[in-house]
Amino acid sequence: MNPSMTENAKPTGSDTKSRYDVGHDHGDVSGGWLRAATFGAMDGLVSNTALIAGVGAAADAHAVVLGGFAGLAAGAFSMALGELASVQTANEQIDSEVRVERRAFRKHPQAEKAELAHMMQELGMSEATARQAAEEIHRDEDRAINFHIVQEIGIDPTEKPSPYVAAISSFFMFAIGAVTPLIPYLFGFEHLWLGLAFGGLGLMIAGGVASRFTGKPVWFAALRQLAFGVVAVAATYLVGMLVGVAVT
């Protein structure tokens, strides 16, 4: 093998990763499946536990189960469609910004290059180094545009979250969260307090699992989520009780 070929060969993606791997990985913070799944599970737990509390304050177990499953279906589809629409809209906005940047790049290339050099100087580069870096980056239009977008609005256009993944994950996680307080009823236990206990346990588990991705202490995340849920459940129970009294 020619030594010069070995020395001049460009490292592949895996070679580069191994060469610069310093023993740590980063989680997904792009606002994709993790945010949607976490939000879906929490919302399903809080909203449906609160819903059965409000219904159970003035109705029998049959009405609680009926209301709970109606809330599950309505909430899961609402969450999924909301995530689909919101993520698609956000991605379309990013695409619009890319088109704006591309027009500016083609219409005023030197001004865009000077702008990039100035931004690099603000990051700590010397003027000469910043100008040289901007010159090299602007040799590739797509790379230059992406670099400008990242620097100007803080979003990488190549790492947009999938609206379909967000919608599907939020749908299923909402359904799982929403069915949790209904589990006792499915096994024939028609006690509201037991359903609320399952909902509270689910909130603590969901908070603890979320701490795996946030780095917060498990106990803190679990109790914080339980506290949020208790506020919502107590308020809804009070409303259900007052409405039930008013109706009767």
Disulfide bonds with the S-S distance in Angstrom:
none
